[in-house]
């Protein structure tokens, strides 16, 4: 059964994995003299809830090149907990957070995990967006009996189902197939020029996309991989243009690389479509591109879309600086999922009980931030399975449609 597109008139499809998934090849992060985990404390706003708090620990890259992606979801999740605490919490208990900056480093991630899994008050761990950081932890989850929920990216090693691993990030497993089907239906002679910084995940995506379009008339005519620290993409874009690409697909890029890709596409008079496969959905990315041929995928509505009632409601309930990153909405929605699972688990919730409750937590997002229902099941641990496609109307990003990422069980279809 083929994937069904919800909008017939989309000009281009961007697949939906974030930059954070790929930066495992890049050790980045903040300059810190110690590799031991640093705890940032608990949610800061005053709480109307009382009693012993539920504690959620975050391990993610809160600084360095990935910080721009990992920090907004964490901030959104914390803000939702703060709002919920001010209205009574969950089962009369507040939800608080602890956080460690992984700094793009596997050993720091493992040390943080050891610390938090050894603290009996920590009921679950979130963050963990890098596949190279998450993969070594998968076997440790079962031995410590603690659930991990990754955001904003996922690791395919744990999907669609690993008993203790849950993803609230984008998953390439559905995206590659969806992209191939869309292109074969909408542009049967599309020639894709793929550019990304070099990592095992970006190479895997390029390889799988090539296989997925085989025999459809769509082809991948070039693949360019930049060193993770590179800032100049001029040669890569030149190679793709000369290869005859009609679509440039940006697989993953740091901010300097992203800027260079867009600037060089203009300089070299590329007149095809540009697909933001990873990390290109912020308002600033659209403004930089400034063309209706630029499309990107957003997993959730952006806080800037206050014309939408649910978004306006979310923003109005934020105490403090108003958010401006669309990954913030992802964190807010994850907070909803965690709170509902805790409600089910009860006031005496244990780690195992929370894990079990997550598998029964699936509902329509009351803030309308997601493209479809959010949550998990006992066969699929991918927390959202549809995404929005956005274009540029000359002044701002606008939603052009949405697409389901799965067409067969366990995460979709029938």
LUMBAZA-749597 format. One line per field, with one value per residue (C-alpha): x, y, z. Coordinates in pm, whole numbers, padded with zeros to 5 digits, always signed. Layout:
BEGIN
xx	[X | ...]
yy	[Y | ...]
zz	[Z | ...]
This chain:
BEGIN
xx	[+00000 | +00138 | +00185 | -00098 | -00012 | -00260 | -00202 | -00197 | -00034 | +00290 | +00575 | +00843 | +00886 | +01149 | +01216 | +01211 | +01524 | +01693 | +02056 | +02108 | +02070 | +02382 | +02634 | +02766 | +03064 | +03134 | +03254 | +03162 | +03014 | +03110 | +03463 | +03445 | +03737 | +03537 | +03363 | +03151 | +02778 | +02661 | +02311 | +02111 | +01861 | +01485 | +01211 | +01229 | +00874 | +00673 | +00448 | +00095 | +00158 | +00295 | +00449 | +00748 | +00823 | +00842 | +01194 | +01281 | +01652 | +01772 | +02097 | +02152 | +02382 | +02280 | +02581 | +02796 | +02673 | +02379 | +02263 | +02048 | +01843 | +01860 | +01797 | +01454 | +01284 | +01422 | +01307 | +00962 | +00929 | +01037 | +00794 | +00505 | +00596 | +00614 | +00271 | +00130 | +00285 | +00121 | -00217 | -00168 | +00084 | +00010 | -00160 | -00096 | +00279 | +00502 | +00728 | +01085 | +01391 | +01764 | +01993 | +02341 | +02517 | +02649 | +02868 | +02855 | +03064 | +02979 | +03176 | +03006 | +02671 | +02753 | +02875 | +02557 | +02347 | +02531 | +02472 | +02102 | +02013 | +02170 | +01943 | +01623 | +01412 | +01478 | +01186 | +01294 | +01558 | +01495 | +01712 | +01966 | +01926 | +02257 | +02253 | +02617 | +02535 | +02208 | +02321 | +02569 | +02294 | +02031 | +02154 | +02198 | +01832 | +01705 | +01974 | +01890 | +01515 | +01474 | +01299 | +01473 | +01279 | +01498 | +01428 | +01459 | +01612 | +01598 | +01817 | +01698 | +01862 | +01580 | +01288 | +01018 | +01037 | +01280 | +01118 | +01296 | +01359 | +01102 | +01152 | +00997 | +01224 | +01219 | +01278 | +01443 | +01287 | +00963 | +01103 | +01320 | +01037 | +00792 | +01032 | +01090 | +00718 | +00637 | +00901 | +00801 | +00441 | +00506 | +00827 | +00905 | +01225 | +01358 | +01736 | +01847 | +02174 | +02234 | +02458 | +02528 | +02815 | +02987 | +02862 | +02749 | +02387 | +02402 | +02570 | +02306 | +02028 | +02186 | +02230 | +01874 | +01728 | +01914 | +01773 | +01422 | +01396 | +01543 | +01314 | +01086 | +01248 | +01372 | +01748 | +02022 | +02278 | +02529 | +02626 | +02852 | +02970 | +03133 | +03372 | +03166 | +03384 | +03367 | +03203 | +03234 | +03001 | +03080 | +03263 | +02994 | +02716 | +02916 | +02956 | +02583 | +02486 | +02724 | +02586 | +02248 | +02062 | +01712 | +01662 | +01925 | +01850 | +02022 | +02068 | +02230 | +02429 | +02568 | +02450 | +02759 | +02724 | +02354 | +02419 | +02693 | +02472 | +02192 | +02424 | +02612 | +02291 | +02204 | +02552 | +02568 | +02222 | +02063 | +01696 | +01562 | +01404 | +01582 | +01472 | +01562 | +01599 | +01741 | +01729 | +01609 | +01260 | +01314 | +01178 | +01533 | +01612 | +01318 | +01413 | +01767 | +01646 | +01376 | +01231 | +00912 | +01127 | +01258 | +01063 | +01125 | +00956 | +00842 | +00746 | +00537 | +00391 | +00625 | +00556 | +00556 | +00229 | +00012 | -00269 | -00334 | -00542 | -00341 | -00010 | -00145 | -00263 | +00078 | +00261 | +00020 | +00095 | +00472 | +00612 | +00909 | +01068 | +00845 | +00977 | +01073 | +01203 | +00973 | +01153 | +01026 | +00677 | +00810 | +00926 | +00592 | +00411 | +00652 | +00569 | +00203 | +00284 | +00497 | +00233 | -00042 | +00172 | +00241 | -00130 | -00191 | +00101 | -00030 | +00109 | +00334 | +00470 | +00783 | +01024 | +00874 | +00523 | +00604 | +00748 | +00428 | +00215 | +00401 | +00288 | -00077 | -00033 | -00160 | -00392 | -00474 | -00255 | -00494 | -00274 | -00286 | +00091 | +00141 | +00021 | -00153 | -00190 | +00112 | +00220 | +00324 | +00191 | +00310 | +00437 | +00559 | +00778 | +00787 | +00600 | +00467 | +00421 | +00323 | +00481 | +00409 | +00554 | +00619 | +00692 | +00764 | +00495 | +00732 | +00716 | +00686 | +00680 | +00336 | +00205 | +00137 | +00030 | +00124 | +00232 | +00214 | +00555 | +00436 | +00207 | +00238 | +00240 | +00357 | +00368 | +00109 | -00127 | -00353]
yy	[+00000 | +00340 | +00630 | +00879 | +01246 | +01473 | +01763 | +01712 | +02038 | +02028 | +02153 | +01959 | +01723 | +01751 | +01445 | +01491 | +01411 | +01679 | +01781 | +01645 | +01289 | +01325 | +01505 | +01187 | +01221 | +01563 | +01578 | +01948 | +02103 | +02365 | +02402 | +02253 | +02142 | +01857 | +01569 | +01489 | +01557 | +01897 | +01923 | +02234 | +02193 | +02185 | +02377 | +02733 | +02864 | +02854 | +02552 | +02510 | +02136 | +01981 | +01655 | +01465 | +01568 | +01341 | +01394 | +01380 | +01391 | +01542 | +01440 | +01634 | +01875 | +02201 | +02383 | +02364 | +02320 | +02098 | +02321 | +02524 | +02208 | +02031 | +02325 | +02440 | +02100 | +02089 | +02446 | +02363 | +02054 | +02246 | +02527 | +02283 | +02128 | +02474 | +02560 | +02226 | +02266 | +02607 | +02444 | +02155 | +01925 | +01557 | +01345 | +01640 | +01620 | +01861 | +01754 | +01883 | +01837 | +01781 | +01836 | +01746 | +01892 | +01597 | +01831 | +01597 | +01343 | +00976 | +00937 | +01241 | +01094 | +00760 | +00930 | +01135 | +00825 | +00641 | +00935 | +00975 | +00607 | +00570 | +00835 | +00668 | +00982 | +01001 | +00825 | +00865 | +01024 | +01253 | +01422 | +01180 | +01298 | +01178 | +00826 | +00768 | +00866 | +00675 | +00346 | +00259 | +00327 | +00094 | -00220 | -00022 | +00083 | -00267 | -00341 | -00023 | -00046 | +00314 | +00443 | +00688 | +00921 | +01082 | +01427 | +01597 | +01306 | +00930 | +00630 | +00374 | +00102 | +00140 | +00171 | +00075 | -00107 | -00145 | -00211 | +00072 | +00316 | +00569 | +00833 | +01177 | +01277 | +01244 | +00898 | +00840 | +00496 | +00650 | +00964 | +00808 | +00594 | +00884 | +01108 | +00849 | +00792 | +01162 | +01233 | +00937 | +01064 | +01436 | +01459 | +01128 | +01265 | +01441 | +01447 | +01476 | +01633 | +01534 | +01738 | +01684 | +01687 | +01353 | +01101 | +00737 | +00846 | +01093 | +00834 | +00579 | +00819 | +00889 | +00517 | +00429 | +00713 | +00590 | +00240 | +00370 | +00564 | +00287 | +00206 | +00506 | +00748 | +00960 | +00943 | +01060 | +01220 | +01336 | +01303 | +01551 | +01506 | +01796 | +01764 | +01842 | +02147 | +02285 | +02622 | +02650 | +02440 | +02612 | +02319 | +02072 | +02282 | +02334 | +01957 | +01896 | +02169 | +02031 | +01681 | +01810 | +01817 | +01963 | +01929 | +02002 | +01799 | +01930 | +01622 | +01782 | +02100 | +02324 | +02686 | +02805 | +02517 | +02581 | +02948 | +02861 | +02607 | +02857 | +03141 | +02927 | +02793 | +03154 | +03248 | +02945 | +03023 | +02701 | +02733 | +02403 | +02315 | +02305 | +02048 | +02099 | +01741 | +01839 | +02142 | +02389 | +02468 | +02774 | +03112 | +03238 | +02958 | +03056 | +03423 | +03338 | +03133 | +03388 | +03179 | +02984 | +02698 | +02642 | +02390 | +02241 | +02001 | +02093 | +01819 | +02066 | +02411 | +02695 | +02927 | +03211 | +03080 | +03256 | +03275 | +02913 | +02896 | +02613 | +02788 | +03115 | +02927 | +02766 | +03096 | +03268 | +03005 | +03045 | +03228 | +03439 | +03495 | +03392 | +03103 | +03146 | +02800 | +02535 | +02256 | +02428 | +02311 | +01955 | +01981 | +02124 | +01833 | +01582 | +01737 | +01661 | +01297 | +01256 | +01420 | +01194 | +00884 | +00995 | +01047 | +00689 | +00559 | +00717 | +00895 | +00601 | +00566 | +00356 | +00348 | +00024 | +00156 | +00472 | +00267 | +00062 | +00377 | +00528 | +00237 | +00322 | +00695 | +00810 | +01104 | +01402 | +01693 | +01941 | +02233 | +02125 | +02145 | +01815 | +01692 | +01389 | +01201 | +01184 | +00909 | +00546 | +00191 | -00153 | -00215 | +00128 | +00359 | +00646 | +00930 | +01113 | +00976 | +01269 | +01602 | +01937 | +02065 | +02440 | +02684 | +03057 | +03309 | +03603 | +03720 | +03414 | +03033 | +02888 | +02536 | +02372 | +02030 | +01733 | +01380 | +01050 | +00894 | +00532 | +00317 | -00020 | -00164 | -00132 | +00247 | +00305 | +00153 | -00137]
zz	[+00000 | -00095 | +00143 | +00120 | +00088 | +00262 | +00024 | -00353 | -00447 | -00250 | -00464 | -00283 | +00005 | +00274 | +00485 | +00859 | +01051 | +01249 | +01238 | +01586 | +01458 | +01249 | +01461 | +01622 | +01391 | +01536 | +01895 | +01949 | +02257 | +02504 | +02638 | +02987 | +03197 | +03346 | +03171 | +03474 | +03440 | +03554 | +03696 | +03620 | +03900 | +03873 | +03700 | +03820 | +03838 | +04158 | +04183 | +04314 | +04331 | +04650 | +04756 | +04630 | +04271 | +03971 | +03833 | +03463 | +03371 | +03043 | +02872 | +02551 | +02375 | +02540 | +02397 | +02086 | +01727 | +01823 | +02108 | +01870 | +01811 | +02148 | +02379 | +02247 | +02306 | +02658 | +02723 | +02586 | +02803 | +03115 | +03036 | +03006 | +03340 | +03498 | +03361 | +03479 | +03823 | +03861 | +03803 | +04048 | +03884 | +03819 | +04082 | +04315 | +04257 | +04063 | +03777 | +03791 | +03575 | +03599 | +03302 | +03181 | +02878 | +02676 | +02470 | +02171 | +02361 | +02411 | +02734 | +02887 | +02786 | +02948 | +03266 | +03286 | +03233 | +03510 | +03742 | +03671 | +03650 | +03994 | +04143 | +04264 | +04223 | +03846 | +03678 | +03312 | +03090 | +02793 | +02529 | +02382 | +02024 | +01882 | +01744 | +01837 | +02196 | +02213 | +02061 | +02342 | +02596 | +02451 | +02632 | +02954 | +02965 | +03038 | +03297 | +03490 | +03427 | +03314 | +03001 | +02770 | +02540 | +02275 | +02131 | +01883 | +01689 | +01718 | +01664 | +01413 | +01625 | +01877 | +01635 | +01578 | +01911 | +02195 | +02532 | +02714 | +02430 | +02306 | +02037 | +02027 | +01742 | +01365 | +01223 | +00885 | +00854 | +00733 | +00577 | +00308 | +00173 | +00188 | -00001 | -00272 | -00320 | -00332 | -00593 | -00806 | -00805 | -00847 | -01049 | -01214 | -01369 | -01057 | -01027 | -00666 | -00558 | -00196 | +00032 | +00402 | +00642 | +00670 | +00925 | +00919 | +00941 | +00650 | +00431 | +00528 | +00434 | +00095 | +00028 | +00132 | -00074 | -00380 | -00329 | -00262 | -00591 | -00805 | -01094 | -01042 | -01288 | -00998 | -00951 | -00716 | -00948 | -00688 | -00323 | -00148 | +00210 | +00393 | +00686 | +01000 | +01071 | +00716 | +00654 | +00275 | +00057 | -00274 | -00429 | -00322 | -00475 | -00793 | -00829 | -00783 | -01029 | -01291 | -01229 | -01346 | -01014 | -01033 | -00658 | -00394 | -00083 | +00231 | +00447 | +00749 | +00792 | +01059 | +01044 | +00849 | +00602 | +00559 | +00486 | +00238 | +00058 | +00006 | -00094 | -00344 | -00495 | -00577 | -00696 | -00924 | -01066 | -00949 | -01048 | -00912 | -00579 | -00244 | +00014 | +00380 | +00498 | +00837 | +01058 | +00795 | +00918 | +01135 | +01025 | +00983 | +00735 | +00516 | +00531 | +00427 | +00130 | +00033 | -00249 | -00303 | -00429 | -00077 | +00130 | +00470 | +00701 | +01050 | +01291 | +01490 | +01442 | +01533 | +01829 | +01575 | +01430 | +01685 | +01428 | +01530 | +01852 | +02006 | +01944 | +02083 | +02393 | +02441 | +02408 | +02648 | +02914 | +02893 | +03193 | +03083 | +02744 | +02458 | +02245 | +01881 | +01774 | +01630 | +01820 | +02135 | +02042 | +02022 | +02381 | +02495 | +02328 | +02484 | +02819 | +02750 | +02676 | +02989 | +03208 | +03073 | +03128 | +03486 | +03542 | +03432 | +03635 | +03956 | +04258 | +04348 | +03995 | +03949 | +03657 | +03530 | +03581 | +03388 | +03100 | +03088 | +03101 | +02806 | +02591 | +02663 | +02605 | +02268 | +02212 | +01995 | +02099 | +02265 | +02160 | +01798 | +01764 | +01582 | +01243 | +01396 | +01723 | +01953 | +02188 | +02182 | +02167 | +02271 | +01917 | +01804 | +02010 | +01760 | +01929 | +01621 | +01274 | +01054 | +00975 | +00813 | +00486 | +00477 | +00197 | +00170 | +00077 | +00035 | +00394 | +00618 | +00618 | +00546 | +00585 | +00250 | +00368 | +00581 | +00516 | +00701 | +00743 | +00771 | +00559 | +00727 | +01080 | +01345 | +01315 | +01043 | +00793 | +00873]
